[in-house]
Amino acid sequence: MKIIDIGANLTDPVFRGKYRGKQAHADDMPHMLERARASGIVGMMVTGGSLSESAEAVRLSREHPGLFATVGCHPTRSSEVDKHSGGADAYFAGLRALIDDNRDIVVAVGECGLDYDRLHFAAKDVQNKYFERQFELAAATGLPMFLHSRNTGGDFERIMRANRDRFSGGVVHSFTGSADEARQLLDLGLYIGINGCSLKTEENLAAVRTIPIDRLMIETDCPYCEIRKTHASHALLATDAAWTAPDAKKKERWDSDSMVKGRNEPCMIRQVLTVLAQLHGVGEAELAERMFENTRSVFFKNVKHNF
């Protein structure tokens, strides 16, 4: 089984043992990556959500085989563009330089899009302005896009339609919308990424069932979006599954063989796979292979890799 986690926030300090600025345990990045490999993950896309975070995603991808970076500005970080010392032009020049200097490991422009659930981080007009600008990066570099959409009242789809000829393809990750929203994204030729946050309610499950497997991608969005016992999807996790999650302990009782409670990890993608296979009535191995090929065809056509 081969799996690519399309959304891993490995720049988060928690994967270095640091929580809210305090070191709680040793850096366990190598142990976390080993658990990922043991679960079947052969590649991960490390999410870049700002200029500095994108640079860190590139650095991690250089350091660890099998990691690849996205480069872009998340909608909730778009307010930092105008505050950049050189202004917006310098900010986007920095993103472009990161891409141009690292074409062997940068696989997408993003994470970019719109998020109207968190307007306290960036106003609508700011989000829209700098989302539009990232199509320039995609057009200039030929890279696909790693996209984000939350409660946008149709603005996301409108902007995507207006710019659809400027980028080769992409995925709307961490999808939590309705079946109608999924259909609109599919009509735009986009893929849809699913993680634990996509599977919280019965309405979520019904929407995900409508997405054909040849347009699905899989992710964890770690350290966020784990499947919890309160989620509707939890009932679909088989008790006799072929894969068993590693033990998890509170961060105060950390050891190198255990996950940290409350910190989602890439290896937990296997739970997302189990739920998706149940929803679509197919075997896990068959579904994993289909999603692996979906991901490889969009993001890895022009990047050297060993999978």
Backbone as a ProteinNet text record, in pm:
[ID]
protein_1_A
[PRIMARY]
MKIIDIGANLTDPVFRGKYRGKQAHADDMPHMLERARASGIVGMMVTGGSLSESAEAVRLSREHPGLFATVGCHPTRSSEVDKHSGGADAYFAGLRALIDDNRDIVVAVGECGLDYDRLHFAAKDVQNKYFERQFELAAATGLPMFLHSRNTGGDFERIMRANRDRFSGGVVHSFTGSADEARQLLDLGLYIGINGCSLKTEENLAAVRTIPIDRLMIETDCPYCEIRKTHASHALLATDAAWTAPDAKKKERWDSDSMVKGRNEPCMIRQVLTVLAQLHGVGEAELAERMFENTRSVFFKNVKHNF
[TERTIARY]
84.6	0	88.2	57.3	129.9	31.8	67.6	-17.8	65.4	6.8	66.4	-26.8	23.9	-51.5	-34.4	-143.2	-129.4	-126.4	-158.4	-163.6	-109.1	19.5	83.3	150.8	104.5	158.9	280.8	383.9	500.2	588.6	558.2	632.9	583.3	473.6	421	520.3	550.7	649.6	615.9	488.8	454.7	530.5	569.1	644.6	792.1	826.8	959.5	950.1	829.4	809.1	775.6	746	721.8	573.9	510.2	368.2	351	291.8	268.9	396.3	503.9	630.4	712.5	661.8	734	771.3	894.2	941.8	886	798.9	735.9	806.7	868.6	942.7	1042.6	1123.1	1228.1	1170	1248.3	1213.2	1189.6	1067.1	1037.8	1000	1045.8	1020.2	1064.3	1186.3	1226.2	1135.7	1090.9	1002.4	866	815.5	687.7	695.1	805.3	820.7	832.3	895	906.4	769.5	687.2	551.1	471.4	495.2	426.7	465.3	593.4	639.7	582.8	576.5	524.5	375.9	304.8	161.4	134.7	239.3	222.1	245.2	275.5	298.7	436	436.2	561.7	599.2	505	532.3	436.9	483.3	399	422.3	315.3	323.6	318.4	428.6	439.4	381.9	280.9	205.5	281.7	291.2	343.1	228.1	211.9	99.2	137.3	267	317	456.1	516.1	651	749.2	745.2	839.3	808.2	680.8	642.8	676.8	661.5	697.6	846.9	927	1072	1105.7	1033.2	1054.7	1009.4	899.2	853.2	957.3	1019.2	1126.2	1245.2	1281.1	1396.1	1371.1	1252.3	1219.5	1224.5	1175.9	1173.5	1313.7	1404.8	1544.8	1608.6	1563.6	1625.1	1577.2	1451	1391	1340.2	1394.8	1345.6	1197.3	1125.6	983.6	894.7	955.7	878.2	890.4	780.4	775.1	696.8	726.5	671.7	567.7	473.7	390.5	439.2	419	465.8	352.2	309.7	201	162.4	49.6	0.3	-144.1	-164.8	-296.8	-385.9	-516.4	-602.8	-596.6	-582.8	-578.8	-445	-347.8	-216.8	-199.4	-301.6	-285.3	-269.3	-309.2	-291.1	-144.3	-57.6	84.7	154	88.4	152.2	184.2	85.8	107.1	202.5	220	311.2	455.1	475.5	610.7	700.2	823	915	927.4	918.4	929	796.3	686.5	554.6	512.7	396.5	339.3	427	486.2	568.5	686.6	750.1	864.5	820.6	703.5	651.2	632.4	567.2	541.3	666.9	759.9	889.8	961.9	945	1004.4	944.8	812.2	746.6	795	803.2	847.1	990.4	1077.1	1216.1	1225	1141.8	1140.2	1104.4	1007.4	967.4	1079.2	1129.6	1229.9	1358	1393.6	1518.8	1504	1380.5	1357.2	1255.5	1267.6	1169.7	1168.9	1273.9	1278.2	1196.2	1156.8	1080	952.9	932.9	809.1	708.3	592.8	496.3	366.4	346.9	220.7	234.7	150.8	129.6	17.9	44	-54.7	11.3	-57.5	-201.1	-262.2	-356.5	-419.5	-569.2	-644.2	-787.9	-858.2	-976.8	-1058.5	-1110.5	-1119.3	-1171.2	-1252.4	-1384.9	-1472	-1516.3	-1474.3	-1499.8	-1403	-1292.1	-1188.8	-1148.2	-1247.9	-1222.4	-1150.4	-1143.4	-1068.6	-918.9	-875	-733.5	-705.4	-799.5	-781.6	-918	-940.4	-1068.3	-1091.3	-1218.4	-1253.1	-1176	-1168	-1102.3	-955.3	-891.4	-749.8	-732.2	-817.5	-810.8	-830.6	-931.2	-959.2	-843.4	-786.6	-677.8	-558.1	-521.3	-399.1	-423.3	-548	-580.8	-564.6	-623.5	-613.5	-467.2	-384.1	-245.1	-169.4	-213.8	-141.4	-166.5	-268.3	-284	-170.1	-113.2	3.1	120.1	138.5	246.2	222.3	97.9	66.6	87.2	45	58.9	205.6	284	424.6	508.4	472.6	555.2	500.5	372.8	311.2	273.7	280.3	249.3	98.7	52.4	-86.4	-105.7	-229.6	-261	-315.6	-277.6	-324.6	-416.4	-547.9	-650.4	-729.1	-782.3	-855.4	-982.1	-1096.4	-1223.4	-1309.2	-1354.2	-1441.7	-1550.3	-1676.5	-1792.9	-1783.9	-1756.4	-1728	-1847.5	-1963.9	-2082.8	-2073.8	-1994.1	-1978.7	-1861.2	-1795	-1681.5	-1566.1	-1540.1	-1429.5	-1453.9	-1573.1	-1604.3	-1601.5	-1647.9	-1647.1	-1504.1	-1415.7	-1276.5	-1209.9	-1241.8	-1182.9	-1226	-1354.5	-1402	-1333.1	-1314.9	-1253.6	-1106.8	-1042.4	-898.2	-863.3	-963.4	-938.3	-837.5	-824.4	-728.7	-586.8	-564.5	-431.5	-350.8	-410.9	-337	-376.3	-285	-300.9	-403	-415.1	-504.3	-480.7	-547.7	-527.6	-627.1	-617.2	-704	-755.1	-883.4	-939.1	-930	-838.8	-809.7	-902.6	-906.8	-985.5	-1130.1	-1189.9	-1324.7	-1427.3	-1513	-1619.1	-1753.8	-1764.5	-1885.1	-1993.3	-2096.3	-2211.6	-2186.5	-2279.8	-2270.6	-2275.3	-2354.9	-2362.7	-2230.5	-2167	-2036.1	-1932.9	-1939.4	-1846.9	-1866.7	-1992.2	-2019.9	-1962.6	-1973.7	-1919.2	-1767.2	-1701.4	-1555.7	-1517.5	-1592.5	-1566.3	-1588.4	-1690.1	-1717.4	-1604.5	-1526.7	-1410.8	-1286.3	-1302.8	-1190.4	-1094.7	-1141.4	-1055.8	-1072.9	-971.6	-977.5	-1017.2	-1058.2	-1105.5	-1029.5	-971.3	-894.1	-977.2	-966.4	-1047.2	-957.7	-995.4	-928.8	-1035.1	-991.7	-1087.5	-1189.6	-1149.5	-1242.9	-1350.1	-1324.2	-1421.8	-1529.2	-1513.6	-1593.6	-1658.5	-1692.7	-1743.5	-1890.1	-1972.7	-2117.3	-2175	-2298.9	-2365.8	-2379.6	-2399.3	-2406.5	-2273.6	-2162	-2029.9	-2015.2	-2054.5	-2039.3	-2121.8	-2242	-2327.9	-2264.8	-2203.4	-2138.5	-2017.8	-1937.4	-1816.4	-1851.6	-1963	-2007	-2028.6	-2061.7	-2092.7	-1968.2	-1852	-1728.8	-1672.6	-1659.4	-1605	-1460.6	-1423.4	-1289.9	-1179.3	-1209.9	-1105.5	-1082.4	-1150.9	-1128.1	-1097.3	-1068.5	-1037	-886.7	-847.2	-713.6	-729.3	-624.6	-634.4	-525.6	-558.6	-467.9	-499.2	-409.9	-437.8	-458	-393.3	-388.7	-331.9	-246.6	-186	-104.4	-99.5	-144	-291.8	-368.5	-511.8	-592.6	-723.8	-820	-813	-784.2	-794.3	-941.5	-967.4	-1102.8	-1124.4	-1227	-1254.8	-1377.1	-1389.9	-1500.1	-1635.8	-1639.9	-1766.2	-1803.8	-1714.5	-1741.8	-1826.9	-1911.5	-1995.1	-1909.9	-1793.4	-1705.7	-1645.5	-1641.9	-1576.1	-1644.9	-1775.3	-1850.2	-1810.3	-1744.4	-1705.7	-1564.9	-1497.4	-1364	-1376.3	-1322.8	-1335.1	-1253.2	-1311.8	-1239.8	-1136.9	-1154.1	-1060.9	-975.8	-945.9	-872.8	-733.8	-684	-550.4	-441.5	-470.9	-373.2	-422.7	-334.5	-368.7	-289.6	-357.4	-289.9	-190.6	-75	20	-41.4	15.3	-28.4	-7.1	-90.1	-76.1	-74.2	13.8	27.4	22.5	-12.6	-6.4	137	151.1	285	378.1	321.3	403.7	462.5	402.5	449.2	505.9	550.3	598.5	708.8	704.1	819.7	826.5	941.1	966.9	882.7	826.4	745.9	598.2	558.2	416.1	383.2	260.1	208.3	173.8	144.9	103.7	-46.8	-116.9	-261.8	-296.6	-394.2	-438	-354.9	-247.4	-163.6	-176.2	-250.5	-267.7	-134.5	-115.8	8.1	-24.2	71.9	48.7	4.3	56.1	19.6	-129.3	-198.2	-341.5	-424.5	-356.4	-424.8	-493.4	-443.6	-505.7	-650.3	-681.2	-820.5	-907.8	-855.1	-929.3	-953.4	-852.2	-865.3	-974.3	-977.9	-1079.9	-1220.2	-1240.6	-1372.7	-1409.9	-1317.1	-1346.6	-1380.5	-1308.4	-1337.1	-1476.8	-1515.1	-1649.8	-1756.2	-1733.1	-1831.9	-1850.3	-1742.3	-1748.8	-1764.3	-1767	-1791.1	-1682.1	-1557.4	-1443.8	-1340.1	-1246.7	-1140.4	-1041.3	-977.4	-881.7	-764.1	-714.2	-599.1	-633.8	-753.2	-796.4	-812	-874	-895.1	-762.7	-673.8	-543.2	-468.2	-472.3	-403.1	-462.4	-594.5	-659.2	-620.7	-624.6	-591.8	-443.3	-360.1	-216.2	-193	-258.8	-243.3	-302.5	-415.8	-471.5	-369.8	-309.6	-215.2	-89.8	-39.6	82.3	60.2	-58.2	-83.9	-94.4	-137.5	-154.1	-26.6	36.3	144	285	297	430.7	470.8	401.7	435.1	574.2	613.1	738.3	840	822.4	912.4	971.7	1101.1	1166	1131.1	1091.5	1057.4	1085.9	1077.9	1108.6	985.8	867	745	663.4
-119.9	0	125	219.9	346.3	461.3	550.4	663.7	791.7	897.5	1030.4	1117.8	1171.5	1265.6	1403	1457.1	1582	1704.9	1687.3	1803.6	1773.8	1801.5	1778	1907.4	1961.3	2086.8	2058.8	2005.6	1960.6	2074	2198.2	2312.7	2351.6	2294	2326.9	2283.2	2369.9	2336.3	2213.6	2169.7	2053.4	1929.1	1925	1809.5	1817.9	1925.6	1940.1	1934.9	1900.1	1887.7	2016.3	2123.6	2254.5	2290.4	2322.2	2354.4	2491.9	2583.8	2720.4	2782.4	2759.1	2822	2750.9	2641.3	2569.4	2429.5	2388.8	2256.3	2153.2	2065.7	1965.3	1831	1801.1	1675.8	1692.2	1590.5	1597.5	1609.4	1663.7	1668.3	1524.7	1496.1	1358.2	1349.6	1446.1	1441.8	1308.5	1258.4	1130.7	1014.2	1009.3	901	912	1034.2	1056.4	1014.7	1048.5	1011.8	859.9	794.2	648.6	583.6	636.3	582.5	604.9	717.1	744.4	641	615.5	516.9	378.8	342.6	211.6	197.3	309.6	305.5	296.3	308.3	301.8	432.7	539	668.4	669	702.9	710.6	854.7	946.6	1087.1	1175.3	1296.6	1395	1531.3	1607.2	1746.4	1833	1902.2	1986.8	2123.9	2163.8	2284	2410.6	2500.1	2633.9	2732.3	2805.7	2897.5	3043.5	3071.8	3209.6	3205.5	3321.3	3324.3	3251	3279.8	3214.9	3066.8	3032	2892.1	2812.2	2874.6	2807.6	2779.5	2873.9	2852.3	2736.1	2724.9	2613.3	2481.8	2484.4	2363.7	2315.7	2409.2	2374.1	2315.3	2377.1	2327.4	2184.8	2159.1	2024.4	1924.1	1965.2	1876.2	1845.7	1938.2	1912.7	1813.9	1823.8	1746.3	1601.3	1578.1	1445.6	1392.2	1283.1	1223.3	1188	1209.3	1179.2	1295.6	1407.1	1527.1	1623.5	1691.1	1789.1	1909.3	2027	2150.1	2214.4	2284.8	2380.9	2520.2	2616.9	2753.6	2849.7	2924.2	3017.8	3090.3	3160.5	3238.6	3199.9	3142.6	3101	3224.6	3211.9	3330.1	3395.4	3316.8	3377.1	3444.9	3426.1	3491.6	3607.2	3633	3731	3873.5	3898.9	4034.1	4067.2	3966.3	3993.3	4042.4	4028.4	4066.3	4215.5	4300	4444.2	4490.4	4408.8	4444.2	4403.7	4329.9	4285.1	4406.3	4396.1	4511	4570.4	4487	4536.8	4551.8	4531.4	4540.7	4413.5	4419.3	4301.7	4248.6	4339.2	4293.5	4210.6	4255.2	4181.1	4048.5	4047.6	3924.1	3818.8	3858.4	3761.6	3728	3821.5	3789.3	3683.9	3690.9	3590.2	3453.2	3448.3	3320.7	3265.7	3352.8	3309.1	3256.4	3323.6	3279	3142.1	3119.5	2988.5	2879.1	2907.9	2809.6	2788.8	2896.9	2887.1	2818.9	2841.2	2785.1	2641.4	2590.8	2457.4	2378.4	2385.4	2320.3	2168.1	2111.6	1966.8	1917.5	2009.6	1966.2	2046.9	2157.3	2234.8	2181.1	2137.4	2069.2	2146.4	2257.8	2331.2	2474.1	2560.7	2694.5	2684.8	2735.3	2730.7	2697	2700.4	2690.1	2828.3	2838	2966.6	2947.1	3055.8	3049.1	3154.5	3120.1	3211.5	3139.5	3213.4	3158.1	3265.4	3260.3	3360.9	3320.9	3204.5	3167.3	3237	3287.7	3347.2	3485.1	3570.4	3705.3	3793.1	3747.5	3823.9	3820.1	3725	3720.4	3806.5	3810.3	3888.9	3918.4	4043.1	4085.4	4025.1	4024.6	3965.6	4027.8	4160.3	4224.5	4189.8	4176.2	4138.8	3994.5	3906	3765.8	3754.2	3823.8	3816.2	3869.7	3981.8	4043.5	3950.6	3886.5	3806.7	3661.7	3618.7	3492.3	3509.6	3614.7	3640.4	3647.6	3707.3	3725.8	3594.4	3493.7	3366.6	3287.8	3326	3268.4	3312.1	3429.8	3474.8	3378.7	3334.3	3238.5	3107.3	3060.3	2934.1	2945.7	3058.5	3076.7	3086.8	3156.7	3178.3	3053	2967.8	2850.6	2721.1	2720.7	2599	2499.4	2540.6	2449.5	2438.8	2322.2	2308.4	2383.8	2389.1	2468.6	2382.6	2422.7	2359.3	2460.7	2431.4	2532.4	2512.4	2624.3	2628	2708.5	2654.8	2726	2697.8	2805.2	2792.1	2898.9	2856.3	2941.4	3072.5	3063.6	3184.2	3238.4	3176.9	3228.4	3235	3146	3141.4	3220.3	3300.5	3381.3	3294.3	3185.8	3097.9	3041.6	2987.3	2928.9	3035	3154.5	3263.2	3297.1	3310	3342.8	3227.8	3105.8	2991.2	2986.1	3010.4	3009.1	3116.9	3234.8	3345.9	3321.2	3234	3212.2	3069.7	2992.4	2849.1	2821.7	2911.9	2888.3	2928.4	2970.9	3018.5	2914.5	2798.8	2695.9	2558	2464.8	2333	2244.7	2255.7	2170.3	2194.8	2116.8	2135.9	2059.5	2080.8	2013.6	2116.8	2105.4	2181.1	2089.9	2124.2	2030.7	2054.2	1957.6	1964.9	2005.5	1939	1973.9	1946.9	2045.8	2028.8	2076.4	2092.3	2148.7	2046.5	2093.5	2011.9	1934.4	1846.4	1772.1	1867	1973.9	2071.7	2144.6	2180.1	2245.7	2151.8	2025.1	1927.5	1919.3	1919.2	1911.8	2032.3	2150.9	2270.9	2261	2208	2192.5	2088.9	1981.5	1878.7	1933.6	2017.7	2077.3	2168.9	2219	2302.3	2218.5	2086.6	1998.5	1982.1	2014.5	2006.9	1873	1839	1723.5	1772.1	1678.4	1713.5	1630.6	1700.6	1635.9	1613.6	1494.6	1454.9	1420.2	1473.3	1438	1421.5	1410.2	1388.3	1499.2	1623.8	1736.2	1729.5	1654.5	1637.3	1535.6	1468.5	1350.1	1359	1480.7	1499.2	1461.2	1498.6	1485	1389.1	1349.6	1266	1341.1	1472.5	1553.9	1550.9	1558.3	1547	1413.5	1306.2	1172.9	1160.1	1216	1209.7	1284.2	1398.4	1475.7	1401.6	1343	1272.4	1150.8	1085.4	970	1007.6	1133	1175.1	1203	1206.7	1240	1112.4	1104.8	982.6	958.9	833.2	802.2	847.9	869.3	917.1	1067.4	1130.5	1272.3	1297.5	1189.9	1201.8	1204.8	1281.7	1272.6	1262.8	1218.3	1189.8	1265.6	1303.8	1386.3	1370.1	1425.5	1433.3	1576.5	1674.9	1813.5	1818	1720.3	1713.1	1838.9	1881.8	1813.1	1831.7	1881.1	1903.3	1788.9	1798.2	1718.8	1567.9	1523.7	1381.2	1338.8	1211.5	1157.4	1131.9	1194.5	1182.4	1094.5	1050.3	961.5	1027.6	1159.6	1231.9	1249	1215.5	1232.7	1117.6	1148	1044.5	935.9	972.5	876.3	773.6	804	711.9	576.1	574.9	448.6	358.8	414.3	335.8	276	305.8	249.4	105.1	14.5	-128.3	-163.7	-246.2	-290	-397.6	-462.8	-568.4	-522.9	-393.3	-337	-398.8	-402.5	-458.4	-370.5	-242.7	-149	-99.6	-98.8	-52.4	72.5	173.8	299	277.2	344	335.2	390.1	351.8	407.8	558.3	627.5	772.5	806.2	897.1	939	1090.4	1140.2	1284.1	1331.7	1455.2	1505.6	1502.6	1511.6	1507	1368.3	1264.9	1127.6	1072.6	1161.8	1125.4	1020.2	929.6	845.4	828.8	790.2	793.1	693.3	594	492.6	528.1	638.6	672.4	803.8	812.9	941	1026.9	1154.1	1245.3	1266	1247.4	1265.7	1408.3	1417	1547.3	1605.7	1537.4	1581.9	1480.7	1515.9	1424.3	1403.8	1284.4	1248.6	1191.8	1196.8	1140.8	995.1	913.6	771.6	750.4	847.8	833.7	850.3	872.1	873.8	740.2	635.7	505.1	503.2	580.4	587.7	658.4	763.8	833.4	738.2	660.6	562.6	460.7	411.2	313.8	371	494.2	556	577	627.5	651.3	520.5	415	285.2	236.9	257.8	220	301.1	430.3	516.7	484.2	440.2	414.5	266	181.7	39.8	-29.4	11.3	-51.1	-92.5	-177.1	-218.5	-106.1	-108.7	-3.6	-1.3	-117.5	-122	-63.1	-96.7	-43.7	107.6	156.8	300.5	374	317.9	380.9	393.8	291	294.3	401.1	413.1	513.3	654.4	680	813.7	844.5	744.2	760.7	805.1	739.5	776.4	914.5	947.1	1081.5	1187.3	1166.8	1264.4	1273.3	1159.6	1158.5	1228	1209.4	1267.5	1419	1474.7	1619.7	1688	1633.5	1705.6	1654	1536.1	1476.7	1440.8	1497.1	1467	1517.8	1632.9	1696.3	1703.9	1618.9	1617.7	1478.6	1472.6	1343.7	1287.5	1160.1	1095.3	947.4	874.8	731.8	646.7	702.5	622.3	627.2
0	0	0	-89.2	-96.1	-75.3	16	50.2	47.7	-8	0.6	83.4	193.2	275.7	212.4	153.7	79.8	171.1	300.1	388.3	525.7	546	675.9	721	832.4	884.5	973.1	910.5	987.6	1035	992.2	1045.3	1184.1	1228.2	1361	1468.3	1565.1	1669.4	1752.5	1753.3	1835.7	1789.4	1660.1	1612.4	1650.9	1718.3	1779.8	1931.6	1980.6	2125.4	2195.9	2120	2179.9	2166.1	2279.6	2283	2346.3	2270.6	2318.2	2373.6	2300.5	2334.6	2439.9	2495.4	2601	2554.5	2581.1	2543.9	2641.6	2591.6	2678	2670.8	2555.9	2541	2428	2405.7	2304.7	2164.1	2073.5	1931.2	1884.6	1838.6	1796.5	1649.2	1569.7	1426.2	1364	1391.5	1330.7	1368.3	1493.3	1537	1469.7	1458.4	1391.8	1245.4	1178.1	1037	1020.2	1113.2	1106.7	1123.2	1213.7	1227.7	1099.1	1033.7	906.6	801.8	789	690.4	720.5	847.8	886.4	852.8	840.7	809.6	659.8	578.3	433.8	360.8	434.5	371.2	303.8	176.1	99.8	67.4	85.3	57.8	134.5	164.6	232.8	171.9	159.9	117.9	243.2	270.6	389.3	355	428.8	394.6	429.4	330.8	353.8	356.5	467.1	479.9	485.3	473.7	473.6	412.3	395.1	338.3	428.9	558.1	649.7	665.8	671.8	687.2	561.9	445.7	320.9	316.8	365.3	371.2	463.9	574.9	667.4	605.6	530.9	461.8	361.8	291.2	197.6	272.2	384.1	461.5	510.4	563.2	609.3	493.5	378.7	263	213.1	229.3	195.9	295.5	418.9	527.6	531.6	491	507.1	373.5	325.3	199.4	208.8	99.5	96	131.7	175.3	203.7	85.9	54.9	-52	-1	-52.3	3.9	-86	-22.6	-93.4	-53.3	-140.8	-116	-145.8	-44.4	-65.4	61.9	56.7	170.2	200.8	317.5	365.2	382.6	356.7	370.8	507.6	613.6	746.7	775.6	688	703.7	605.5	523.8	416.9	468	592.4	646.8	669.2	672.3	693.1	565.6	451.3	325.1	323.7	358.5	356	465.8	568.5	677.4	648.5	539.1	504.3	478.9	520.5	514.7	375.4	273.8	136.6	67.3	141	82.1	9.4	-55	-119.4	-231.6	-310.1	-421.9	-372.7	-265.5	-210.8	-150.5	-87.9	-28.7	-137	-245	-351.8	-431	-436.3	-497	-414.4	-282.8	-195.7	-217.3	-233.5	-263	-397.3	-497	-629.6	-624.2	-548.9	-538.2	-471.6	-369	-303.1	-402.6	-487.5	-588.5	-690	-745.6	-852.5	-806.2	-680.8	-628.7	-580.4	-579.1	-521.3	-602.6	-735.1	-820.6	-804.6	-749.7	-731.9	-613.3	-522.5	-405.2	-381.5	-452.5	-439.3	-540.2	-490.1	-576.9	-597.3	-527	-541.2	-492.9	-548.5	-495.2	-392	-272.6	-166	-32.6	67.7	77.4	57.4	-31.9	-57.8	-80.5	-66.7	-85.1	-4.1	47.6	126.3	250.4	362.6	487.2	557.4	537.7	598.8	739	785.4	924.4	1019.9	966.8	1052.8	1001.1	985.1	934.2	1036.2	1161.6	1262	1233.8	1150.1	1112.1	989.5	895.7	774	713.4	677.2	622	483.6	441.2	312.1	197.3	194.2	80.5	73.6	189.4	192.4	145.2	194.3	151.5	1.3	-51.7	-194.7	-277.6	-235.6	-311.8	-323.9	-212.3	-215.8	-257	-255.8	-321.2	-472.4	-526.9	-671.5	-715.6	-633.4	-673.4	-683.5	-610.5	-614.8	-743.1	-817.9	-951.3	-1043.1	-1015.5	-1092.1	-1072	-946.7	-917.5	-991.5	-988.3	-1054.9	-1205.5	-1263.1	-1407.9	-1447.8	-1367.3	-1401.6	-1384.7	-1289	-1258	-1316.7	-1356.2	-1406.9	-1299.2	-1173.1	-1063.1	-1040.1	-994.9	-949.5	-818.6	-769.7	-651.6	-537.9	-417.2	-293.7	-227.3	-226.4	-203.9	-74.8	-24.6	102.3	82.6	128.4	117.1	239.3	306.2	421.7	418.4	400.5	421.6	344.1	213.5	135.8	58.5	73.7	8.2	-143.1	-201.2	-346.1	-399.6	-314.9	-362.4	-410.5	-338.4	-378.1	-517.5	-540.1	-671	-780.9	-750.1	-848.8	-891.2	-794.7	-825.7	-900.3	-860.8	-929.1	-1075.5	-1100.7	-1239.4	-1322.2	-1263.4	-1336.9	-1368.4	-1289.2	-1305.2	-1346.4	-1384.6	-1405.6	-1516.5	-1611.9	-1721.5	-1685.7	-1562.1	-1522.6	-1444.7	-1415.7	-1342.6	-1394.4	-1377.8	-1439.7	-1370.2	-1241.3	-1163.7	-1016.5	-934.1	-791.5	-707.9	-578.2	-482.2	-382.7	-348.4	-236.4	-115.9	-26.6	81.9	199.5	290	413.5	385	288.4	244.1	353.5	381.3	481	427.7	296.3	238	209.4	139	104.3	-24.1	-56.6	-181.9	-301.3	-291.2	-399.8	-416.5	-305.5	-313.6	-375.2	-338.2	-397	-547.6	-591	-734.5	-808.4	-748.8	-812.7	-828.2	-726.9	-734.3	-839.7	-845.5	-945.9	-1086.3	-1102	-1232.1	-1277.3	-1182	-1213.4	-1243.8	-1240.6	-1268	-1152.4	-1031	-913.4	-842.2	-763.4	-674.9	-535.8	-451.3	-317.6	-214.7	-116.5	-11	114.2	169.5	285.1	402.7	521.4	647	755.4	879.7	988	1002.5	974.1	983.4	875.2	770	661.9	697.8	812.5	843.7	982	1024.1	1160.1	1174.7	1077.6	1091.7	987.9	1008	908.3	776.1	783.9	661.6	587.3	661.9	600.2	528.6	595.6	537.5	409.8	411.3	292.8	175.8	203.6	97	42	129.7	85.7	0.9	32.6	-47.8	-194.4	-221.1	-358.4	-441.9	-379.1	-451.3	-512.3	-644	-706	-663.9	-652.4	-600	-693.4	-820.6	-910.8	-898.4	-800.8	-773	-625.6	-552.9	-410.3	-386.3	-284.8	-227.5	-76.4	-9.1	134.2	209.8	332.6	412.3	560.7	642.2	785.5	832.6	768.2	815.5	956.9	986.9	1119.4	1148.6	1274.8	1396.9	1429.9	1333.2	1353.6	1291	1304.8	1227.1	1248.7	1369.8	1397.8	1401.4	1378.2	1395.3	1544.4	1598.1	1741.9	1767.4	1890.4	1925	1905.9	1910.9	1894	1746.8	1653.6	1511.4	1458.1	1363.2	1301.2	1237.5	1187.6	1119.7	1213.2	1342.5	1436.2	1437	1414.2	1414.4	1298.6	1197	1079.8	1092.8	1201.5	1221.4	1268.5	1191	1221.8	1345.7	1431.9	1551.3	1518.5	1401.9	1362.3	1242.3	1238	1125	1114.1	989.5	965.3	1023.6	1039.9	1097.2	1232.1	1329.6	1463.6	1495.8	1545.5	1580	1693.3	1687.4	1798.5	1927.2	2039.5	2167.1	2167.5	2243.2	2259.4	2407.8	2444.4	2584.3	2593.7	2709.9	2731.9	2711.6	2667.4	2635.5	2756.5	2876.3	2996.8	3021.8	2958	2975.5	2844.9	2758.9	2625.1	2629.7	2532.9	2503.3	2351.9	2302.5	2158.5	2079.1	2145.7	2076.3	2070.4	2131.8	2144	2075.2	2026.7	1980.7	2102.4	2075.8	2181.8	2171.4	2281.4	2281.9	2239.5	2147.9	2101.2	1988.9	1949.1	1837.8	1725.1	1622.8	1510.7	1439.4	1386.2	1315.8	1178	1086.4	952.7	952.7	1043.5	1041.8	1060.3	1121.5	1146.1	1019	908.2	778.1	750.9	815.6	795.4	844.7	947.5	992.3	888.8	827.6	722.2	605.5	570.9	463.2	495	616.8	657.3	639	684.2	673.5	527.2	446.8	305.7	233	265.3	202.9	241	366.5	410.6	337.1	323.2	258.9	111.5	46.2	-97.3	-131.3	-30.2	-54.2	-133.1	-111.4	-179.2	-75.3	-115.2	-25.7	-2.3	113.3	146.6	49.7	12.6	-78	-214.2	-264.7	-393.8	-388.5	-281.9	-269.3	-250.3	-169.6	-148.8	-280.6	-363.2	-492.1	-582.8	-583.5	-667.9	-624.4	-494.5	-445	-461.8	-448.2	-473.1	-617	-711.4	-852.2	-880.7	-817.7	-832.4	-792.6	-676.8	-622.6	-707.3	-747.1	-827.3	-961.5	-1019.8	-1151.3	-1146.4	-1033.5	-1023.2	-974.8	-870.7	-803.2	-831.3	-888.2	-898.2	-1042.1	-1139.6	-1279.3	-1316.2	-1259.6	-1300.9	-1188.1	-1088.8	-972.7	-957.4	-939.2	-921.4	-784.1	-781	-655.2	-668.8	-558.3	-562.3	-536	-568	-553.3	-681.6
[MASK]
+++++++++++++++++++++++++++++++++++++++++++++++++++++++++++++++++++++++++++++++++++++++++++++++++++++++++++++++++++++++++++++++++++++++++++++++++++++++++++++++++++++++++++++++++++++++++++++++++++++++++++++++++++++++++++++++++++++++++++++++++++++++++++++++++++++++++++++++++++++++++++++++++++++++++++++++++++

